[in-house]
Amino acid sequence: MPPEKIAATKPARKFTIDWGDLLFRAALPVLAMFAALLIGAVVLLFLKVNPFEAYAAIANGVFGSFSGFIQSLVKATPLLLVGLGICIAFRASVINIGAEGQIILGALGATAWALAFKTWPSWLLAPSTLIVSFLAGAAWGFIPGVLKARFQVNEILSTVMMNAIAIQLMNLLIRGPLIDQAGVSAGTYLAQSERLPEAAWLPRLVPQTLLNTGAILAVVLAFLVYLFLWRTTIGFRIRMVGQNPEASRYSGVNVPFYQALSLTLAGGLAGLAGAVEVMGVHHRLLEGITSGYGFSGIVAALFGGLHPLGLIPAAWLFGSLLVGADKMQRAVQVPSALIDVLLGLVVLFVVGSAFLSKKWAVRRAVAASKAGEEAKA
């Protein structure tokens, strides 16, 4: 029988969308967020602070003024870039805790390159600086990747230690070869580099604010990372390695290579976050340039379901929390470290919600299988 007639005799498969299941999965991270805020309210009560006033201060800090909203987008930009790297690493079942150091190396590379070639025109200097920052961060991620691939060194330990090395390297350079000579002449000896040439600056999207084209770059990269992971062979193999390393090895996939590659790409994206901070926000390398984005980016990635597109609103949400934390501290006189407590609670509940989501999917699959067997009987 010809193939077309065989196909015609087969019953058409019906694809249906289970909206209840989709709503349940989408609601879990939101419910986790509310649960974290509820426990945070209990902590505020112990501190003798009205939680309604505290949370109102956070909302007012973000939505109460145009500058607050813009500042939340500024903080969301490095979170998005770091989170994209976290998504790639986690999809390969490796954990990148080294984004702080990778941000620093990206910022160092961008600063050294821009100052070394300050006479170049903007159309050449700015793109090349971004490329150098990506390569610097990628090199810093490549080291623990190779240690993981070749010697089975735990990537959590190696990336954390690489953070400490990067911090000391930055402290050495901005107090030595990269120190601002104008500050030395003035006798201030500030731990900062020389101001970058304007040709290396990222253009501002809104005048008189810190919002720059790095935000657009981050969103574009989010879509590119999505296409990379779900529409390319390499991305498929990375996800395959994360889902089942043993099956991947059996099918001929070089598991160590793709784990090292994922850490390298994660480092490159974190390095871009450092470049955006240097080129678009501060216009020089400063001590404490990371502002904790390397760790907050992990939280944002988890809240976004480790999906590049889900990370876009998640990064803005956590950027808003960081902005609102400053407002809350001034309004109700609570330690700004409380926002770290809230972020930690969000991580705990989001990870718990992901576990519940998996159990829910397994239960539904088992129930559907039993229903199918009963229907056949």
C-alpha positions in Angstrom: 0.0 0.0 0.0 1.4 3.4 -0.9 2.6 5.6 2.0 0.0 8.3 1.4 -2.8 5.6 1.7 -1.3 4.3 4.9 -1.2 7.8 6.3 -4.8 8.3 5.3 -6.0 5.2 7.2 -4.4 6.3 10.4 -6.7 8.2 12.8 -5.7 11.9 13.2 -4.0 12.6 16.5 -5.8 15.2 18.6 -3.7 17.7 20.4 -5.5 19.3 23.3 -4.3 22.0 25.7 -4.9 21.3 29.4 -5.6 24.8 30.5 -6.0 23.7 34.1 -2.6 22.2 34.2 -1.1 25.3 32.5 -2.7 27.6 35.0 -1.6 25.5 37.9 2.0 25.6 36.7 1.9 29.3 36.1 0.3 30.0 39.5 2.9 28.1 41.5 5.7 30.7 41.3 3.3 33.5 42.1 1.9 31.6 45.1 5.5 30.9 46.2 6.2 34.7 46.0 3.1 35.4 48.2 4.1 32.8 50.7 7.6 34.3 51.0 6.1 37.8 51.5 3.8 36.4 54.1 6.7 34.9 56.1 8.5 38.2 55.6 5.5 40.0 57.1 5.9 37.8 60.2 9.6 38.8 60.4 8.6 42.4 60.2 6.1 42.0 63.0 8.9 40.6 65.2 10.9 43.7 64.3 7.8 45.8 65.5 7.3 47.1 62.0 3.9 47.3 60.2 4.3 44.9 57.2 1.6 46.9 55.2 3.7 50.0 55.5 6.9 48.2 54.6 5.5 46.6 51.5 3.7 49.8 50.6 7.1 51.5 50.7 8.6 48.9 48.4 5.7 49.4 45.9 6.0 53.2 46.2 9.8 53.0 45.6 9.2 51.3 42.3 5.8 52.7 41.1 5.6 55.9 43.0 7.8 57.8 40.6 9.1 57.5 37.1 12.7 57.5 38.3 12.0 54.5 40.6 10.5 52.5 37.7 13.5 53.4 35.4 15.9 52.4 38.2 14.2 49.0 38.5 14.9 48.5 34.7 18.5 49.5 35.3 18.9 46.8 38.0 17.0 44.3 36.0 19.5 44.4 33.1 22.4 42.7 34.8 20.1 40.3 36.5 18.7 39.3 33.1 22.1 38.8 31.6 23.4 36.8 34.6 20.1 34.8 34.7 20.5 33.8 31.1 23.8 32.2 31.8 22.3 30.5 34.8 19.6 29.1 32.6 22.1 27.6 30.2 24.2 26.1 33.0 21.2 24.6 34.9 19.8 23.1 31.7 23.1 21.1 31.4 22.7 20.1 35.1 25.7 22.1 36.3 25.4 24.9 38.9 27.2 28.2 38.3 27.8 30.0 41.5 30.6 32.0 40.0 28.7 34.8 38.3 30.1 37.3 40.7 33.6 36.6 39.6 32.6 36.4 36.0 30.9 39.9 36.2 34.2 41.2 37.6 36.3 39.7 34.9 33.9 41.1 32.3 34.1 44.5 33.8 37.9 44.3 34.1 38.2 43.2 30.4 35.9 46.0 29.3 37.8 48.7 31.3 41.3 47.6 30.2 40.3 47.3 26.6 38.4 50.7 26.4 41.3 52.5 28.1 43.9 50.9 25.9 42.2 51.8 22.7 40.5 55.1 23.8 41.3 56.8 20.4 39.1 54.3 18.4 35.8 55.6 17.1 32.6 54.7 18.9 31.3 52.3 16.2 34.4 50.2 16.7 35.3 50.7 20.4 31.9 49.9 22.0 31.2 46.6 20.2 34.7 45.4 20.6 34.6 46.2 24.3 31.4 44.2 24.7 33.1 41.3 22.8 36.2 41.4 25.0 34.0 41.4 28.2 32.1 38.4 26.9 35.4 36.6 26.2 36.8 37.5 29.6 33.8 36.2 31.5 33.7 33.1 29.3 37.4 32.4 30.1 36.6 32.7 33.8 33.7 30.2 33.4 35.8 27.9 31.2 38.2 27.2 34.0 35.7 25.5 36.3 34.1 24.0 33.3 37.3 22.2 32.3 37.9 21.2 35.9 34.5 19.6 35.9 34.9 17.9 32.6 38.4 16.6 33.0 38.8 16.0 36.7 35.2 15.9 38.0 35.9 18.8 40.3 32.6 20.0 41.9 31.6 23.1 40.0 30.0 24.7 43.1 33.3 24.7 45.0 35.4 25.8 42.0 33.1 28.6 41.0 32.9 30.0 44.5 36.7 29.9 44.8 37.0 31.7 41.4 34.8 34.4 42.9 37.3 35.1 45.6 40.2 35.1 43.2 38.4 37.6 40.9 37.7 39.9 43.8 41.3 40.0 44.9 42.4 40.5 41.3 40.1 43.5 40.9 41.3 45.0 44.2 44.9 44.6 43.0 44.3 46.2 39.6 42.1 49.2 40.7 44.7 50.0 43.4 47.6 49.5 41.0 47.8 49.5 37.2 44.2 50.6 36.6 43.9 53.2 39.4 42.6 56.6 38.4 45.7 58.8 38.1 43.6 61.9 38.5 42.7 60.7 42.0 46.3 59.9 42.8 47.3 63.4 41.8 44.6 64.8 44.0 45.7 62.6 46.9 42.4 60.7 47.2 43.7 57.2 46.0 40.1 56.0 45.4 39.7 52.4 44.5 38.4 53.1 41.0 39.7 53.2 37.4 40.1 56.1 35.1 36.8 57.2 33.4 36.1 55.4 30.2 36.2 57.4 27.0 32.8 58.5 25.8 33.2 56.4 22.6 32.9 53.3 24.8 29.7 54.5 26.6 26.4 52.8 25.9 23.8 55.4 24.7 21.1 56.3 27.2 17.5 55.3 26.3 16.0 58.0 28.6 17.9 61.3 29.0 19.0 62.2 32.6 18.7 58.5 33.7 21.0 55.5 33.9 18.8 53.4 31.6 21.0 52.5 28.6 21.0 50.3 25.5 22.3 47.4 27.6 18.7 46.8 28.5 17.8 46.2 24.9 20.8 44.0 24.4 19.7 41.9 27.4 16.2 41.4 26.0 17.5 40.5 22.6 19.9 38.0 24.1 17.0 36.4 26.0 15.3 35.6 22.7 18.6 34.4 21.2 19.3 32.1 24.2 15.8 30.7 23.8 16.4 30.0 20.1 19.8 28.5 21.0 18.5 26.1 23.6 15.3 25.1 21.8 16.0 25.5 18.1 19.6 24.3 17.6 21.4 21.0 17.8 23.9 22.2 20.4 21.1 23.6 22.6 19.2 20.3 22.3 22.3 18.4 23.4 22.8 20.7 26.4 19.2 20.1 27.5 19.6 16.4 26.8 22.7 16.2 29.1 20.8 18.0 31.8 17.8 15.7 31.5 19.7 12.4 31.5 23.5 12.3 31.4 23.7 8.5 31.2 21.3 8.3 28.3 23.2 11.1 26.6 26.5 9.2 26.9 24.9 6.0 25.6 23.6 7.9 22.5 27.1 9.2 21.8 26.9 12.8 23.3 30.1 14.1 24.8 28.6 15.0 28.2 31.8 16.6 29.8 32.2 18.8 26.7 28.6 20.2 26.8 28.8 20.8 30.6 32.0 22.8 30.1 30.5 24.6 27.2 27.4 25.6 29.3 29.6 27.0 32.1 31.7 28.9 29.5 28.6 30.5 27.9 27.2 31.3 31.4 30.5 33.1 32.2 30.4 35.1 28.9 26.9 36.3 29.6 27.8 37.3 33.2 30.9 39.1 31.7 28.5 41.1 29.5 26.6 42.2 32.7 29.9 43.6 34.0 30.5 45.4 30.8 27.0 47.0 30.9 27.6 48.2 34.4 30.9 49.8 33.4 29.9 51.1 30.0 26.4 52.1 30.7 26.0 53.0 34.4 29.2 54.0 36.1 31.5 54.7 33.1 34.4 53.4 35.2 35.4 50.3 37.2 34.5 50.6 40.9 35.0 48.5 43.9 31.9 46.5 44.5 30.8 46.7 40.9 28.8 43.5 41.1 26.3 44.7 43.7 25.4 41.1 44.4 23.9 40.6 40.9 25.7 37.3 40.6 23.7 35.8 43.4 20.4 37.6 42.8 20.6 36.5 39.1 20.3 32.9 40.4 17.1 33.8 42.3 15.6 35.5 39.2 16.5 32.5 37.0 14.8 30.1 39.4 11.7 32.3 39.6 11.6 32.5 35.8 11.4 28.7 35.6 15.0 28.5 34.1 13.4 29.7 30.9 15.0 32.6 29.0 11.7 34.3 28.2 10.3 33.7 31.6 13.4 35.3 33.0 12.5 38.7 31.5 9.6 39.5 33.8 11.4 37.7 36.7 14.5 39.9 36.3 12.3 43.1 36.4 10.5 41.8 39.5 13.7 41.2 41.4 15.2 44.5 40.1 12.1 46.2 41.6 12.6 44.4 44.9 16.2 45.7 45.1 15.0 49.3 44.3 12.1 49.0 46.8 14.4 47.7 49.5 16.2 51.1 49.6 12.9 52.9 49.9 11.7 50.5 52.6 14.8 51.0 54.6 14.4 54.8 54.6 10.6 54.7 55.2 10.2 52.2 58.1 13.8 52.0 59.4 14.5 48.3 58.9 17.8 46.8 57.8 18.2 46.5 54.1 19.4 43.0 54.6 15.8 42.1 55.1 15.4 42.0 51.3 18.1 39.3 51.3 15.9 37.3 53.7 12.9 37.8 51.3 15.0 36.7 48.3 16.1 33.6 50.2 12.5 32.8 51.1 11.5 33.2 47.5 14.3 30.8 46.4 13.1 28.2 49.0 9.4 28.5 48.0 10.1 28.6 44.2 12.3 25.5 44.4 9.6 23.8 46.5 7.0 24.8 43.9 9.1 23.3 41.1 9.2 20.1 43.1 5.4 20.2 43.5 5.0 20.9 39.8 7.0 17.8 38.9 5.0 15.6 41.3 1.8 17.0 39.9 2.9 16.2 36.3 3.9 12.6 37.3 0.5 12.1 39.0 -1.4 13.4 36.0 0.7 11.1 33.7 0.0 8.1 35.9 -3.7 8.9 36.0 -3.9 9.4 32.3 -2.1 6.1 31.7 -4.5 4.2 34.0 -7.5 5.9 32.3 -6.1 4.8 28.9 -5.7 1.2 30.1 -9.2 1.1 31.5 -10.6 2.5 28.3 -8.9 -0.3 26.3 -10.2 -2.9 28.7 
